[in-house]
Amino acid sequence: MPHVTFIHGIANKPKEDELRRIWCDSLEQAIEPLSLSNEGVSTSMVYWADLMYGDPITDTSNFESTAANADAAADAAGATSIPAPATPEEAAFLEGMREKLTSRDDEQIAAAPPAAQNAAGGSFERIPLPWFLKKPIMNAFLRDVHHYLFDVNFAPPGRQAVRIQQTIRKRFLDRVNNPGSDGPHIVVSHSMGTVIAYDCLKRVDECKKVDGLITIGSPLGLDEVQDKLQPGWSRLNGYPHERVATRWVNLFDRLDPVCGLDPQLANDYRFSSSKRIEDIQIENDGAWRHSATKYLKQPKFRQALRSMLGL
Amino acid sequence: MASDDEIRARARALLVELKNDAELKDAAAASDLLLHLRNIRDFSLLMDIAEAIGRVAPAEAIPRRLYAQALIETGRVTVALDVLEVLRRRLPPDHPEMAEVTGLLGRSYKKMYFDARFRASKAARTAMARAIEAYRAGYLANTVRNTWHGVNLLACAAHCRRNGIDYPQEIDVRKLANELLITLQAMPDAERDEWYLATLAEVSLGTEDWGTIESALQRYAVSPKTEAFHLSSTLRQFTEVWNIDQEERGAVALEVLKVRMMQLPASAVTIPADSLFQKVPTEPQFQAVLGNIRGTQTRSWWIKGLEQGLGVAAIRQKLGGRIGTGFLLRSKDLIANERSEYLVLTNFHVVNTAGAEDGATPDSVEVRFEAVDANLSYDIDEILCESPRDDLDFSLLRLKGILKDPKPLDIARALPVLEPNPPQPQVYVIGHPKGNEQTYAFQDNEILDHEGPAAGKPARPDICRVHYHTTTEEGNSGSPVFNSIWGVVALHHKGGKLMTKLNGKPGTYPANEGIWMQSIIARVKAHV
């Protein structure tokens, strides 16, 4: 029986089981649907939003919708702020990442028009969104990736703080090492989930081998991220061949702000100097191109997953 | 939220407690439990407990009212009226239960009217007059809070006006509709329950504002709060009371809602075999009710579902009626290296070589694909392979002659994967219910359990069974059981209220049972 392990990306999310069902439903909502359940493919979700955010999203009616006019529709849920760096290395990381996302300074961002007035006027820089959405997205992205890569001791208010990287790694291993089936096992990761998946598959000895890896909307092309994945990552031998038995397929949208600056990974994660990753460009709907569900609805995604599962 | 099984277990424990202790220790908890039983529609257990409470705590109003509601739901309307009239006399006018009691009185009389074969009869008209009187009293007691009384008053008055039945002329239908609309629109979001959008659409029928009707129905149909039970009630109300199927725009909206209902667990529709595709609304009509993307997807899903009906056959006694269902398959999907032909699969207990176990003999029956040609039957040439009722319960038939427009069904490779938490995946049964000539019954059921991979532990490794919820339709022996993308996963063969649970789990439950197609295929390959 084949199995797919999902791992989600930045910002707050619905509860684990609900998020997994939303991802599966996205695969079914197409003219040529892929129904994993009906194909006998089991699924699980590596869930970590609860480590970073308070209560999960309960109203999922607009979750990752095409409207992109609400925070839950555009990976901006959770009301985060950019963390204060504890070391010069962290400061350099945050500054480098921030420069990739915007050329505006804090004062210019603060002076941006409020939400209601700016709904149509935000198509500037790389992210064609109004600032009332763009700012929380940027905050969520920087905060979540920073906390993981620097293994920050953190918890939402009212909870016991934990080491973020260690805890998420453990959750990844719990899921990936125990798929509960014996067929092909594919990891499907999105956004920061691709960083976590790569980190574990390349750098964690206890992690078991999987048959294939799919990354969507991945920031793994950013220099700042690659630097923090050493030791393990190198441009000439960064492919996680130790634990990815066959293919790594990477889907990107050039207007996805998380991956758009350096969307192709084959050149940066070579296997013995050779390109191995299959980079596939797609075009998502709407202004906000980063949503996982939009990637999952892409025919090229379903084709890749089908073939990797042997369906 | 507790599962249905947990609710029933708690209810049975309370029943024992009431009988042993002869006192009600926690009235609020008991009422809450009865409400849960009502919501899962286990009226039999609800009435047992309400009866037991009535004996030890007769003053408790909520259990009494729910007892009456269960009586209405199970068709014992006059007994319900007796219970409700006593409650109405006994409770003070400002008692919180009074609104529910007057509403249920209205509902009882309304049901008497709509159940009547001759609605022009004196008894029926009297029932309608009393329904209007009860709903009106409830509505006037609090026009802001008791909107459901108001909506029913509106529906009944509009029905009377449309059908020439006397009703109090001081009721101005349009004015009442506008009044209700204002109240509904002012209702805070937090107070809007799962019926809100349906109510909004219904009130808008009173003002004949089709834009608002369709917009409210669209949001209602796709809302995560809307279950098949809600849609079924709305369809009944809109058809029976408002007769909107008589208007073209209304008839289209109803058809789309019906299809949407089939995507939700626990629903069923019956379609005449000779008009399987006739009532399918156009793509723009689907989009008008369900939105562009969902409308298109839902329509193509439903058309594919209807196409499956072309491969489903009635097994009929020659010169007699139906005795079961069968379905067409490609021989290459069942038998390795076999010549290319079509075969029909049905239950052993429907037809078998010896006519054993209540089954008919092959020469006494004929097979008819009613949606393809209602007058064309095929005789059985031979039974290629069969397995008795207590084994795999199937017979694989080769038909005589060349089939007209054969539409074989696709077989799914796998069983749907069970979820760790409800809801479970859905399956669809298409069959020919007994007694309903020339009709197809499409039933949608939630899987309860199965013995397939990865967690299944079949009692016999060569027989893998699937359990799914029961519905009211009977006579589906030999029907195909489809997954949600119309691949056949199982052969339906029996159902019952006390089916032993699968995978070594203790206890019984009401369930239907199918045999996994891959178990049947393995047996056929080994024997043919």
Boltz contact constraints between the chains, C-beta under 6 A:
constraints:
  - contact:
      token1: [A, 1]
      token2: [B, 453]
      max_distance: 6.0
  - contact:
      token1: [A, 1]
      token2: [B, 454]
      max_distance: 6.0
  - contact:
      token1: [A, 17]
      token2: [B, 421]
      max_distance: 6.0
  - contact:
      token1: [A, 35]
      token2: [B, 485]
      max_distance: 6.0
  - contact:
      token1: [A, 37]
      token2: [B, 416]
      max_distance: 6.0
  - contact:
      token1: [A, 37]
      token2: [B, 417]
      max_distance: 6.0
  - contact:
      token1: [A, 37]
      token2: [B, 425]
      max_distance: 6.0
  - contact:
      token1: [A, 38]
      token2: [B, 416]
      max_distance: 6.0
  - contact:
      token1: [A, 38]
      token2: [B, 483]
      max_distance: 6.0
  - contact:
      token1: [A, 38]
      token2: [B, 485]
      max_distance: 6.0
  - contact:
      token1: [A, 39]
      token2: [B, 414]
      max_distance: 6.0
  - contact:
      token1: [A, 40]
      token2: [B, 414]
      max_distance: 6.0
  - contact:
      token1: [A, 42]
      token2: [B, 417]
      max_distance: 6.0
  - contact:
      token1: [A, 180]
      token2: [B, 454]
      max_distance: 6.0
  - contact:
      token1: [A, 181]
      token2: [B, 454]
      max_distance: 6.0
